Amino acid sequence: KSQPKLKHLVVIALNAPLPKAFVRFWNAACLRICADGGANRIYDTFFSSTGSGTASIPHYITGDFDSVRPEVLEFFRDKGTEINHVKRQDTTDFDKALNLVHKSEGSAGNIVANCMGGCFSHVLANLNTMLKTFLKVGRIW
């Protein structure tokens, strides 16, 4: 049974562990974005030979592409995902994904991201990005 889309829900998959409830948010989102290595997380969890294939395809994959595997990019490109390669190194992949949200949706509704876990320096950078975004648009969770 297909899950209804929530018209103000944007979900960003980062290169961090996916919580158990993540797929419910992901499938319900009106906009799904993978930030670089987050595409590997979605693919490995839901689409690889060991995955169940129960997740929706991302609308976009963005970032500097230093983490995403080429075969994962190809898999999602073939499924219709738009690939947005941003070479700039002065922002994080999370920043790049949020910039894409604002270009795609204007002022987006609720943004959900799996930003905790993994490398401690990445967690700190993600918290910084969340604070900057909150101060700019007033909401993120």
N, C-alpha and C positions, 0 to 999 in steps of 0.2 A: 504494500500500500504506500503510495506516494505521500510525503509529508508536505503540508501547505507551506508556501513561501511567506516569510515575514518581510513586508515591503521596506522596513527601515533597519533591517539587520544586515550588517556587513561582517564577514568573518575573514580574518587573515591567518593563514597557516605559516608560522615561523619555523625555523630549524631548531625546534625544542620538542621534548616529548609531548605527545598528544594525550590529553586527559580522556578518560573513558567516555564522558558525555560529549566529547568534541563533535562526533559525527552527527549528533542531533542538531547542534547549532549550524554546522557546515551545510547539511542538507536543507535546512530551513531558510538559509540566507538568500537574500535577493542578489547579493554580490559576494563572490568567493575569490580570494586572491591568495596565491602562494608567494611568499617572499623568499626567493632563491632556494635554499636548501629545504624550505618548508614543502616544496614540491616532492622532494625525496620522501619526506615523512608521510605525506598523503599517499603517494604511490606505494611505498613499502607496507603501509598499514592496510590499505583498502584495495589495491589493484595488482600487486605482485602475485606470483603463483601461490603464495601463502595467504594473501588477503582475500577478503570475501567479495570485493567489488560492490559494496553497499553504499559507497559515498558518491556524491555528485562530482562532476568534473569541474575544476576551477575555471572561472571566467578569464583570469589573467595569471601569468607568472611574471614577476618582476624582480629586479635586483642586478647586481654586477656579475652574477653567474659564476662565482668562484666556488660554490658548493653544490649546486644542482648537477646531477649526472646527465650527460648528453642523451642517453637513452630515455631518461625520464622526460626531458624536454621534448624529444621526438614523439614519445607516446602521447603526451597531452596535446601537442601541436596537431597531431593526427586526429585527435578527438574534438578539435575546434577551439582549444584554449588559445587566447591571444598572448603572444610572447613579447614582453616589453623589457629589452636589455638596456640598462642604464649603467654606463661605465664609470660615472662620477664616484669618487672615493671619499667625498666629504660628508656623506650621509650614510646611515645604516640601511640595510635592506628593509627594515621595518619602516623607516622614514620614506623610502621609495614607494613602498606599498601604500602608506597613508597618503602620499602625494597623488598616487593613482586613484585612490578613493575620492579625493576631493575633485580631481579632474572628471571622474566618471559620474559622481553622484552629487556634485556641488557640496552642500553641507549635509553630510551623511547622518544617518540616525545612530543607532547603537553599534559600536564596533567591538567585536570580540576577537581576541588574539591569544594564542597559547605562548605567552611570553616568559613564563617561569620554567626553570629547569635548564639543564645543559651547562654550558660554560658560564662561570660566575661573572666574568667581564661582559658577556652578552646579556645576562640578566640585568646588570646595572645599566647598560646602554638602553635596553628595552624600557626599563623604568624611567629613564631620562626622556626617552621618546614619548612615553605615555604622559608624563607630566607636561611636556611642551605641547602635546596635542590637546590635553585637557585645558590648558591655559588659553589655547587658540580657539578651540571649538566648543569647549564646555562639557564634553562627554567622551568617555572611552571606558570599557571594562573588559 
